[in-house]
């Protein structure tokens, strides 16, 4: 996916439809001089509906059309005929999209499954026709209810990538390379910071036709929680991952310190992220001999960790086994 096409935050103005007015019609037919009220109800206004679509990966299609207006309900007719309802407007969004009120910041709902629908704004109710108001003391009411107005306002749609495993590490720590090796994803790879500018998803095949989804999140730097680097733009995507896989490259000068910096950035952004299941890995381990491997293990003595190499395939299966174990524990 082109970086310029990945949009994960949009603000849109929505307006649901007004309800149709009830009819105040009085029945008039030959041989029925006093037919009485027979005005029908007005139709409801159209809803604004948000629907999940697993085939969408970005909010780009909502970036340029900022206003959405549902249809108004039609007025009621004679013979108690109810007016037609207003046409609904359906906003299709990727799975993992949350919706907030732009004015208050209030969380409204999230969309997590294909074809799941949530009503963002209710259409106004149609007014009651005059036949509802007939009584023993008022045989021919000549009035009916007007339709109720719809709702309107600005809403925020924010995409948080849904994945089983989120890859967390500094730029050029080997996240994209790992994803390309264990899945069919083809992320952009080069040995310079911020090669990855958008989250990449890959499906990792496991034994017996089992699989899990891995997300390559753009690299974190110290100060990311303050918006430095790609900062807040992509930290939100880590919130939706079931587990976090930390990558510290073998050629790092201080492996434990780098891991602690990553944890600290997540904690400062959202302390709840540290409640997620996590695993530390040492990438690019083909650069190490046994002496260096032992030295790093000694440095990380109390932290569960795995050495692996995407280049040679060293411990890739062991890593997949451990991920599957954690996901299903």
Secondary structure, DSSP 8 states (H G I E B T S, - for coil): --GGG---EEEEEEE----------B--BTTBTT--B----------EEEEE-TT---SGGGTS--EEE--------STT--------EEEEE-TTEEEEETTT--EEEEE-STT-EEEEE--------GGGG--SS-TT-----------EEEEEEEE---EEEEEEESTTSSHHHHHHHHSS------SSTT---S-EEEEEE-GGG-EEEEEE-----TTGGGT-TTTHHHHHHHTTEEEEEEEEETT-S-HHHHHHHHHHHHHHH-GGGGGSEEEEEEE-GGG--HHHHHHHHHHTTTS-EEE--TTT-TTHHHHHHHHHHHHT-
